[in-house]
């Protein structure tokens, strides 16, 4: 049975925020990142209660935790454990400006730290698209490692322009009118990178011995599955690769069954 549960915070002055959920509770949370950006998101309690496992979920570019297809993924993960999901900087209700994956490692780290403070003994990360590149870089570079990580629809490198979808993304990032359009899509962009961060391909081998799952849709229209295969090779044989037939890109392509499989894998590998 579906019920509407209020969450902390507001949609606007004097307007309570609400979210429809199934047999669980959603609490709005805020968290300061390591570099002092105030982040906003949700904690979804485990649907069945009593779980010691938390999924810290990182969304894709232009998304946020309030988008219906993102919220559906979060609720599905909550069937397997608790969920902490913060809007990346420059997205949704979070403050700051998007660096399109560079500094967002701090944001994911803030989510991991919050999950541990909430009392979850096992904390795993799941990233989608931009969030997947962030999850990979976080697991490789950050001192506070997750207990397992899944990267869904990740690029392996930067400056990808091989698909029409990614050429549109680069127009948003590089052209003055594109940057205005990005704001209309709900993304507040920071200045271009002064220094190029390490790409996922350059650091993925450093994730070992943390269990790593790489998931990619065979029909991904942003990044060809070759990105996933390159990441798998660069991991040095210590990652698991799933190339999924008839699946496109990131959160909007997720089926309940695929979310369940990812959650089950992370649960097993983090035990």
N, C-alpha and C positions, 0 to 999 in steps of 0.2 A: 504494500500500500504506500502511496506517495504522500509525503507531508512537506509543508513549507516551514523551514526553520530559519529564524532570523540570524544574521551574522553580524559581527561587530563592525562598526563603521557606517558610512552613508554613501549613497549614490550622488547626493547633492545636498544643499543646505536643507536640513529638516526632513529629508526623505530617507527612511530606513532602507538599507540594502537587504534583499532577501534572495534566497536561492532554493530551488526545488530539488530535494534529494530523496533517496530511497533508503529507509531503515538505517540512517547514519546521521551524524551531525557535522556541520561545516562551520568552522569558526574563522573569522577574519583575523589575520595576524599581521604585525609589522615587525621589521627587523632592520637593524643598522648593519650595513656591510662593513668589511674591514677598512675600506677607504671612505667611510662616513656617508654613504648614500642610503637614504631611508627607503626601504623596500616594503611592498605590501603584497599580501597573498592570502592563502587559506591553509588551514589544517583540517583535513577530513579524517575523522576518527574511524577506526576499523569497523566495517559493517557488522562483523561478528564478535567484536570486543576481545580484549585480552591478548592481542597480538603484540609481540616484541619487535616486529618488523615495520620499518617505515620506508616508503618510497619517496625520495626527493626528486620531483619532476621538474625538468627545465623545458619550457615551451620554445616554439620556433619563432622566427622573425615575423613581426607584425601581430603576433598572437598575445594572449594574456589569459589568466585563469578564469575570467568571466565569459569567454567565448563558448558557445554551446558545445562545439565538438571537443574543445579542450576539457571542459567540465565533465563531459561524458567519459573521457579517458580517465580523469581523476577518480570519478566515482567507481569505475570498473576496477582500478587498482585497489580501491578501498575495500573490495571484497576479499583481498588477500593480506591487508595490513593497513597501517595508518599512512596518510599521504600529507606531505608538506610541499606546497608549490608556491613559489614567490614569483611575481611578475619581475622580469629582468628590468634593469634600469632603462628609463626612457620608454617603457611599455606599461600599459594599463594604469594602475593606481600608483605604481612606484615612481619615485622621484628620479632626478638625474637625467642624463642623456645616454642614448644607446651608443656603444662602441662596437656593435655588431660582432660580439664574441671576444673582444680583447679583454676588457676589464670585468666582464660578466662572470669570470671564474670566481671573483669575490662574492658575487650574488649567490651562486650555487653553494659555495662554502658556507655562506650565512644560513642557507636552508639546511645543510647537513648539521651545522652546529645547533640550530634550533631543534631539529628532530632529536638529537641526543639530549638536549635539555628537557624536552618533553617526556623523556624516560624510555625511548625506544633503544633497545640493546643492539639491534642490528639495523644499520642504515645503508640503503642502496640508492644509487642515482640512476635516473632514466632521462635521457635527453632526446629531443626531437629536432632534426634539421640543425639550425643554429644552436639550439640547446644541446644537440648531440655532440657538436664540435666542442662546446663548452664542457660537457660532461667528460669527454676524452681528455681535454687539457687539464681539467681539475684533477682527475684521477692520476694523471701523469706528473703534475707539477706541484700540487698542493700538499702541505704536510699532513693535513687531516684526511686520510684516505677513506673512501667509502668501503663497505664490505663487499660490494660487487657493483658493476656498472653495465648499463645497456645503452648503446648508441643507435638510434633509429633514424635512418635517412640522413646520415652525416656526410658532409663534404670531406674529402681527404686533404684538400689544399685550398688556398685562397684564389681569388680572381677567376672563378669559373664562369665562362661565358658560352659554354657549349650548347646550351638549350635556350629557347625563346624565354622561358620563365626566368632563368638567371640573367639574361640580358635585360629583362624588365627590372629585376632587383638592382642591377648595377646602374640603370638609369635613375632609379630612386636615390641611390647613394651618391652619384657623381654629378648630376645635373641640378642646377638651381631649381628648376621647376619640379624635378623629381623629389628634391628634399621637401618642398612644399607639399607635394602629393603624399609623401610619407607621413607628414604631420596629419594630413586629412585621414590617413589610415590608422592613426593613433600611435605613431612612432615619433619620438622626439630624438632626432639624430644629433650626435656630437660631431666634432670636426673630424676630418680624415685622419687615419693613423699617422703618427709621426714616425713610429718604428713599427715594423711588421712583426706581429707575434709569431711564435712558433706554430706551424700548422699541425693539425692532428697527425698527419703522416710522419712528421718529424719527431713526435714525442710518444706515439702510441706504444712503442716498445718498452717505455718506462712504467707502464701500468702494471706489468708483472710484479708480484704474484697475485694481484687483485683479479678475481674472475671478471672476464670481459665478454660481453655478447654484442655482436654487430649485426643489426637487422636492416635489411634494405628491400624495397619493393622492386620487383622485376620491371614494373611499368612506371618507375619514378620519373616524373617529367621535369624535375629540377636537377638531380644528380644521377647520372648513369650508374648502374650497379658496379661498374668498374671501380668507382670510389671505394665501395665496401670491400671489394676483393683486394684492392691496394692496401687498405688499412689492415685487413686480415694478414696479408703477407708481411707487412711491416711489423706487426705484433710478434712475429717470430714463432708462430705456431702455438702461442699461448692464448689465443682467443677463439671463440666459437662464432661461426658465420652462418646466418640464415638469409638466403635470398628468396623472398616470398613471391610466388606467382600471383598475378592479377592484383597486386597491391601497388598503389601510387606513392604519394609523398606524405610523410610525417603524420601529425595527429588526425587530420581529416580523413586519412586512409585507413585508420586503425579499425579493425573489427573486434568485437568482444572476445572472440576466440583467440586472436593474436595477442591482445592485451593479457589475457589469462595465461597464455603460454610464456610470455615474457616474465610475468609476475611469478609464475611457478619456477622458472629457471633461476631467477634472482633469489627467490626464497631458498631453493635447494642449495645454490652455490654459496650463499651467505651463512648457511647453518654451521 
